[in-house]
Amino acid sequence: MIGLSAPTADTSGSIVINEDKGKTTLNPPPSRVSRKQCLDGSVHIDHSGECDGDRTFVINAPNVTIADWLILKNLKKNYTSVVICCREGVFSGPIETLRRFKGAAIFRILVKEADTTVD
């Protein structure tokens, strides 16, 4: 289950959907690593850690009702950032793409940050 909501009060701005776990990706953040070749033949590797802002969620929600579809469209159209609650934690970020295919809602969220205020 994934919950999405507007960051402010909105009577038509929240939804809880069941995702298809086989077609949904909530990947962990990649490491920020770079490797540079040096003139002496060695290499310099810089590891700057991980950041939730490097994550991208692709969610596939099968059998979305028309009412749920309209809420998702509203969130994408009217909000530059939504709150995402999922098995990985609580995050915020915009819905980049949203489409409907064979009754499923497929959308991509660019994670901006993890919500660390949740206890």
Backbone as JSON Lines, residues from 0, in Angstrom:
{"i":0,"aa":"M","n":[0.85,-1.18,0.0],"ca":[0.0,0.0,0.0],"c":[0.88,1.24,0.0]}
{"i":1,"aa":"I","n":[0.44,2.22,-0.76],"ca":[1.14,3.49,-0.84],"c":[0.12,4.59,-0.63]}
{"i":2,"aa":"G","n":[0.45,5.53,0.23],"ca":[-0.39,6.68,0.47],"c":[0.23,7.91,-0.16]}
{"i":3,"aa":"L","n":[-0.59,8.7,-0.82],"ca":[-0.15,9.96,-1.42],"c":[-1.09,11.05,-0.94]}
{"i":4,"aa":"S","n":[-0.52,12.2,-0.63],"ca":[-1.37,13.31,-0.2],"c":[-0.75,14.63,-0.58]}
{"i":5,"aa":"A","n":[-1.61,15.63,-0.66],"ca":[-1.16,16.99,-0.88],"c":[-0.45,17.45,0.39]}
{"i":6,"aa":"P","n":[0.5,18.36,0.27],"ca":[1.22,18.83,1.45],"c":[0.39,19.76,2.34]}
{"i":7,"aa":"T","n":[-0.72,20.24,1.82],"ca":[-1.62,21.11,2.57],"c":[-3.02,20.51,2.54]}
{"i":8,"aa":"A","n":[-3.91,21.06,3.33],"ca":[-5.28,20.54,3.39],"c":[-5.96,20.64,2.03]}
{"i":9,"aa":"D","n":[-6.51,19.52,1.57],"ca":[-7.22,19.46,0.3],"c":[-8.18,18.28,0.39]}
{"i":10,"aa":"T","n":[-9.47,18.54,0.31],"ca":[-10.46,17.47,0.47],"c":[-10.37,16.42,-0.63]}
{"i":11,"aa":"S","n":[-9.8,16.76,-1.77],"ca":[-9.64,15.77,-2.84],"c":[-8.15,15.53,-3.1]}
{"i":12,"aa":"G","n":[-7.33,15.61,-2.05],"ca":[-5.9,15.53,-2.25],"c":[-5.19,14.42,-1.52]}
{"i":13,"aa":"S","n":[-5.89,13.31,-1.24],"ca":[-5.19,12.18,-0.64],"c":[-5.78,10.87,-1.14]}
{"i":14,"aa":"I","n":[-4.91,9.86,-1.17],"ca":[-5.31,8.57,-1.71],"c":[-4.41,7.48,-1.12]}
{"i":15,"aa":"V","n":[-4.98,6.3,-0.92],"ca":[-4.21,5.11,-0.55],"c":[-4.48,4.08,-1.64]}
{"i":16,"aa":"I","n":[-3.41,3.57,-2.24],"ca":[-3.55,2.63,-3.34],"c":[-2.74,1.36,-3.05]}
{"i":17,"aa":"N","n":[-3.16,0.28,-3.67],"ca":[-2.4,-0.97,-3.63],"c":[-1.53,-1.03,-4.86]}
{"i":18,"aa":"E","n":[-0.23,-1.2,-4.63],"ca":[0.66,-1.27,-5.78],"c":[0.93,-2.71,-6.16]}
{"i":19,"aa":"D","n":[1.3,-2.92,-7.41],"ca":[1.77,-4.22,-7.88],"c":[3.27,-4.26,-7.55]}
{"i":20,"aa":"K","n":[3.63,-5.0,-6.5],"ca":[5.02,-4.99,-6.03],"c":[5.99,-5.5,-7.08]}
{"i":21,"aa":"G","n":[5.54,-6.34,-7.98],"ca":[6.4,-6.85,-9.04],"c":[6.71,-5.82,-10.11]}
{"i":22,"aa":"K","n":[5.87,-4.81,-10.23],"ca":[6.05,-3.78,-11.26],"c":[6.35,-2.4,-10.66]}
{"i":23,"aa":"T","n":[6.47,-2.33,-9.35],"ca":[6.77,-1.07,-8.66],"c":[8.21,-1.09,-8.21]}
{"i":24,"aa":"T","n":[8.92,0.02,-8.42],"ca":[10.31,0.11,-7.95],"c":[10.43,1.26,-6.96]}
{"i":25,"aa":"L","n":[10.87,0.91,-5.76],"ca":[11.15,1.89,-4.71],"c":[12.62,1.7,-4.32]}
{"i":26,"aa":"N","n":[13.48,1.89,-5.3],"ca":[14.89,1.57,-5.13],"c":[15.56,2.4,-4.04]}
{"i":27,"aa":"P","n":[16.54,1.8,-3.35],"ca":[17.31,2.58,-2.39],"c":[18.14,3.63,-3.12]}
{"i":28,"aa":"P","n":[18.59,4.66,-2.4],"ca":[19.37,5.69,-3.08],"c":[20.71,5.15,-3.55]}
{"i":29,"aa":"P","n":[21.12,5.55,-4.75],"ca":[22.44,5.12,-5.21],"c":[23.53,5.91,-4.49]}
{"i":30,"aa":"S","n":[24.71,5.34,-4.41],"ca":[25.84,6.05,-3.82],"c":[26.34,7.1,-4.8]}
{"i":31,"aa":"R","n":[26.75,8.23,-4.27],"ca":[27.35,9.28,-5.1],"c":[28.85,9.02,-5.16]}
{"i":32,"aa":"V","n":[29.25,8.26,-6.17],"ca":[30.64,7.85,-6.33],"c":[31.12,8.28,-7.71]}
{"i":33,"aa":"S","n":[32.34,8.82,-7.74],"ca":[32.95,9.14,-9.03],"c":[34.38,8.64,-9.03]}
{"i":34,"aa":"R","n":[34.87,8.3,-10.21],"ca":[36.24,7.82,-10.36],"c":[36.91,8.64,-11.45]}
{"i":35,"aa":"K","n":[38.08,9.18,-11.14],"ca":[38.84,10.01,-12.08],"c":[40.21,9.38,-12.28]}
{"i":36,"aa":"Q","n":[40.64,9.37,-13.51],"ca":[41.98,8.88,-13.82],"c":[43.0,9.98,-13.54]}
{"i":37,"aa":"C","n":[44.1,9.6,-12.94],"ca":[45.17,10.55,-12.64],"c":[46.28,10.41,-13.69]}
{"i":38,"aa":"L","n":[47.09,11.45,-13.84],"ca":[48.16,11.43,-14.84],"c":[49.23,10.39,-14.54]}
{"i":39,"aa":"D","n":[49.39,10.0,-13.27],"ca":[50.41,9.02,-12.92],"c":[49.93,7.58,-13.11]}
{"i":40,"aa":"G","n":[48.74,7.39,-13.68],"ca":[48.22,6.05,-13.95],"c":[47.32,5.51,-12.85]}
{"i":41,"aa":"S","n":[47.24,6.2,-11.73],"ca":[46.35,5.76,-10.65],"c":[44.97,6.37,-10.85]}
{"i":42,"aa":"V","n":[44.1,6.15,-9.89],"ca":[42.76,6.72,-9.95],"c":[42.45,7.38,-8.61]}
{"i":43,"aa":"H","n":[41.54,8.33,-8.69],"ca":[41.02,8.97,-7.47],"c":[39.53,8.64,-7.41]}
{"i":44,"aa":"I","n":[39.1,8.06,-6.29],"ca":[37.69,7.73,-6.12],"c":[37.13,8.62,-5.03]}
{"i":45,"aa":"D","n":[36.05,9.29,-5.36],"ca":[35.38,10.18,-4.41],"c":[34.02,9.58,-4.08]}
{"i":46,"aa":"H","n":[33.78,9.32,-2.81],"ca":[32.5,8.78,-2.35],"c":[31.86,9.81,-1.45]}
{"i":47,"aa":"S","n":[30.74,10.39,-1.9],"ca":[30.07,11.46,-1.15],"c":[28.82,10.97,-0.42]}
{"i":48,"aa":"G","n":[28.69,9.67,-0.24],"ca":[27.56,9.14,0.5],"c":[26.33,8.92,-0.36]}
{"i":49,"aa":"E","n":[25.18,8.89,0.3],"ca":[23.9,8.67,-0.37],"c":[22.94,9.79,-0.01]}
{"i":50,"aa":"C","n":[22.0,10.04,-0.9],"ca":[21.0,11.08,-0.66],"c":[19.66,10.59,-1.18]}
{"i":51,"aa":"D","n":[18.61,10.71,-0.35],"ca":[17.28,10.29,-0.8],"c":[16.82,11.06,-2.02]}
{"i":52,"aa":"G","n":[17.36,12.24,-2.22],"ca":[16.99,13.04,-3.39],"c":[17.43,12.44,-4.72]}
{"i":53,"aa":"D","n":[18.25,11.4,-4.68],"ca":[18.67,10.71,-5.9],"c":[17.74,9.56,-6.26]}
{"i":54,"aa":"R","n":[16.71,9.33,-5.44],"ca":[15.79,8.2,-5.67],"c":[14.7,8.58,-6.66]}
{"i":55,"aa":"T","n":[14.22,7.57,-7.38],"ca":[13.06,7.71,-8.26],"c":[12.16,6.52,-7.99]}
{"i":56,"aa":"F","n":[10.88,6.8,-7.73],"ca":[9.9,5.74,-7.51],"c":[9.05,5.6,-8.77]}
{"i":57,"aa":"V","n":[8.91,4.38,-9.25],"ca":[7.98,4.09,-10.34],"c":[6.92,3.17,-9.75]}
{"i":58,"aa":"I","n":[5.68,3.67,-9.72],"ca":[4.6,2.96,-9.05],"c":[3.58,2.49,-10.08]}
{"i":59,"aa":"N","n":[3.22,1.21,-9.98],"ca":[2.21,0.62,-10.83],"c":[1.06,0.19,-9.93]}
{"i":60,"aa":"A","n":[-0.06,0.86,-10.07],"ca":[-1.24,0.57,-9.24],"c":[-2.33,-0.01,-10.14]}
{"i":61,"aa":"P","n":[-2.56,-1.33,-10.08],"ca":[-3.58,-1.94,-10.94],"c":[-4.99,-1.63,-10.46]}
{"i":62,"aa":"N","n":[-5.91,-1.72,-11.36],"ca":[-7.34,-1.58,-11.07],"c":[-7.69,-0.28,-10.34]}
{"i":63,"aa":"V","n":[-7.19,0.82,-10.84],"ca":[-7.48,2.12,-10.24],"c":[-8.87,2.57,-10.68]}
{"i":64,"aa":"T","n":[-9.67,2.99,-9.71],"ca":[-11.02,3.48,-10.03],"c":[-10.93,4.86,-10.66]}
{"i":65,"aa":"I","n":[-12.03,5.29,-11.27],"ca":[-12.08,6.63,-11.86],"c":[-11.87,7.69,-10.79]}
{"i":66,"aa":"A","n":[-12.45,7.5,-9.62],"ca":[-12.28,8.47,-8.52],"c":[-10.82,8.56,-8.1]}
{"i":67,"aa":"D","n":[-10.14,7.43,-7.99],"ca":[-8.72,7.44,-7.63],"c":[-7.87,8.08,-8.73]}
{"i":68,"aa":"W","n":[-8.22,7.8,-9.98],"ca":[-7.5,8.39,-11.12],"c":[-7.62,9.91,-11.09]}
{"i":69,"aa":"L","n":[-8.8,10.42,-10.79],"ca":[-9.0,11.87,-10.73],"c":[-8.19,12.5,-9.59]}
{"i":70,"aa":"I","n":[-8.07,11.8,-8.48],"ca":[-7.25,12.31,-7.37],"c":[-5.77,12.35,-7.79]}
{"i":71,"aa":"L","n":[-5.3,11.3,-8.44],"ca":[-3.92,11.28,-8.91],"c":[-3.65,12.41,-9.91]}
{"i":72,"aa":"K","n":[-4.59,12.63,-10.83],"ca":[-4.44,13.72,-11.79],"c":[-4.4,15.07,-11.08]}
{"i":73,"aa":"N","n":[-5.24,15.23,-10.07],"ca":[-5.26,16.48,-9.3],"c":[-3.92,16.71,-8.6]}
{"i":74,"aa":"L","n":[-3.38,15.66,-7.98],"ca":[-2.1,15.79,-7.29],"c":[-0.98,16.16,-8.25]}
{"i":75,"aa":"K","n":[-0.97,15.55,-9.42],"ca":[0.09,15.86,-10.41],"c":[-0.06,17.28,-10.94]}
{"i":76,"aa":"K","n":[-1.27,17.66,-11.25],"ca":[-1.5,18.96,-11.87],"c":[-1.32,20.13,-10.92]}
{"i":77,"aa":"N","n":[-1.77,19.99,-9.69],"ca":[-1.86,21.15,-8.8],"c":[-0.77,21.26,-7.74]}
{"i":78,"aa":"Y","n":[0.09,20.26,-7.6],"ca":[1.08,20.31,-6.53],"c":[2.49,20.04,-7.07]}
{"i":79,"aa":"T","n":[3.42,20.9,-6.69],"ca":[4.81,20.7,-7.1],"c":[5.5,19.65,-6.25]}
{"i":80,"aa":"S","n":[4.86,19.26,-5.15],"ca":[5.4,18.21,-4.3],"c":[4.24,17.55,-3.57]}
{"i":81,"aa":"V","n":[4.31,16.23,-3.44],"ca":[3.31,15.48,-2.69],"c":[4.02,14.68,-1.6]}
{"i":82,"aa":"V","n":[3.27,14.23,-0.62],"ca":[3.81,13.39,0.45],"c":[3.54,11.93,0.07]}
{"i":83,"aa":"I","n":[4.58,11.11,0.13],"ca":[4.48,9.71,-0.25],"c":[4.79,8.86,0.98]}
{"i":84,"aa":"C","n":[3.85,7.99,1.37],"ca":[4.06,7.06,2.49],"c":[4.08,5.66,1.9]}
{"i":85,"aa":"C","n":[5.19,4.96,2.09],"ca":[5.32,3.61,1.52],"c":[6.17,2.76,2.45]}
{"i":86,"aa":"R","n":[6.41,1.53,2.06],"ca":[7.17,0.61,2.92],"c":[8.6,1.05,3.15]}
{"i":87,"aa":"E","n":[9.11,1.95,2.33],"ca":[10.47,2.47,2.48],"c":[10.54,3.65,3.46]}
{"i":88,"aa":"G","n":[9.38,4.27,3.75],"ca":[9.37,5.43,4.65],"c":[8.42,6.5,4.14]}
{"i":89,"aa":"V","n":[8.65,7.72,4.59],"ca":[7.83,8.86,4.19],"c":[8.72,9.84,3.44]}
{"i":90,"aa":"F","n":[8.28,10.26,2.26],"ca":[9.09,11.1,1.38],"c":[8.22,12.22,0.8]}
{"i":91,"aa":"S","n":[8.88,13.18,0.19],"ca":[8.16,14.2,-0.57],"c":[8.84,14.36,-1.92]}
{"i":92,"aa":"G","n":[8.06,14.77,-2.9],"ca":[8.58,14.98,-4.24],"c":[7.44,15.11,-5.23]}
{"i":93,"aa":"P","n":[7.73,15.58,-6.44],"ca":[6.7,15.76,-7.45],"c":[6.39,14.47,-8.23]}
{"i":94,"aa":"I","n":[5.16,14.39,-8.72],"ca":[4.81,13.33,-9.66],"c":[5.27,13.82,-11.03]}
{"i":95,"aa":"E","n":[6.26,13.15,-11.59],"ca":[6.83,13.58,-12.87],"c":[5.94,13.17,-14.04]}
{"i":96,"aa":"T","n":[5.54,11.9,-14.05],"ca":[4.7,11.4,-15.13],"c":[3.54,10.6,-14.55]}
{"i":97,"aa":"L","n":[2.44,10.58,-15.27],"ca":[1.25,9.83,-14.86],"c":[0.53,9.37,-16.11]}
{"i":98,"aa":"R","n":[0.29,8.06,-16.19],"ca":[-0.46,7.54,-17.34],"c":[-1.32,6.38,-16.88]}
{"i":99,"aa":"R","n":[-2.27,6.06,-17.7],"ca":[-3.18,4.95,-17.42],"c":[-3.01,3.92,-18.52]}
{"i":100,"aa":"F","n":[-2.87,2.65,-18.12],"ca":[-2.67,1.59,-19.09],"c":[-3.38,0.35,-18.61]}
{"i":101,"aa":"K","n":[-4.37,-0.1,-19.37],"ca":[-5.16,-1.3,-19.05],"c":[-5.69,-1.28,-17.61]}
{"i":102,"aa":"G","n":[-6.23,-0.15,-17.21],"ca":[-6.84,-0.02,-15.89],"c":[-5.87,0.27,-14.76]}
{"i":103,"aa":"A","n":[-4.57,0.29,-15.06],"ca":[-3.56,0.58,-14.04],"c":[-3.08,2.02,-14.16]}
{"i":104,"aa":"A","n":[-2.79,2.61,-13.03],"ca":[-2.14,3.93,-13.02],"c":[-0.65,3.67,-12.86]}
{"i":105,"aa":"I","n":[0.13,4.24,-13.76],"ca":[1.58,4.1,-13.71],"c":[2.16,5.49,-13.6]}
{"i":106,"aa":"F","n":[2.89,5.74,-12.53],"ca":[3.43,7.08,-12.36],"c":[4.83,7.04,-11.76]}
{"i":107,"aa":"R","n":[5.53,8.12,-12.0],"ca":[6.93,8.25,-11.6],"c":[7.05,9.45,-10.67]}
{"i":108,"aa":"I","n":[7.69,9.23,-9.53],"ca":[7.89,10.29,-8.54],"c":[9.39,10.53,-8.37]}
{"i":109,"aa":"L","n":[9.79,11.77,-8.49],"ca":[11.17,12.15,-8.23],"c":[11.27,12.56,-6.77]}
{"i":110,"aa":"V","n":[11.89,11.73,-5.97],"ca":[11.98,12.0,-4.53],"c":[12.87,13.21,-4.31]}
{"i":111,"aa":"K","n":[12.35,14.14,-3.53],"ca":[13.13,15.32,-3.16],"c":[13.87,15.08,-1.85]}
{"i":112,"aa":"E","n":[13.13,14.54,-0.87],"ca":[13.75,14.29,0.44],"c":[12.9,13.31,1.24]}
{"i":113,"aa":"A","n":[13.54,12.73,2.24],"ca":[12.83,11.88,3.18],"c":[12.26,12.77,4.27]}
{"i":114,"aa":"D","n":[11.09,12.41,4.77],"ca":[10.47,13.19,5.85],"c":[10.98,12.63,7.17]}
{"i":115,"aa":"T","n":[11.81,13.37,7.84],"ca":[12.4,12.91,9.09],"c":[11.63,13.37,10.31]}
{"i":116,"aa":"T","n":[10.49,14.05,10.11],"ca":[9.71,14.53,11.25],"c":[8.75,13.48,11.76]}
{"i":117,"aa":"V","n":[8.59,12.36,11.04],"ca":[7.66,11.31,11.44],"c":[8.32,10.44,12.51]}
{"i":118,"aa":"D","n":[7.62,10.19,13.6],"ca":[8.17,9.34,14.67],"c":[7.79,7.9,14.46]}
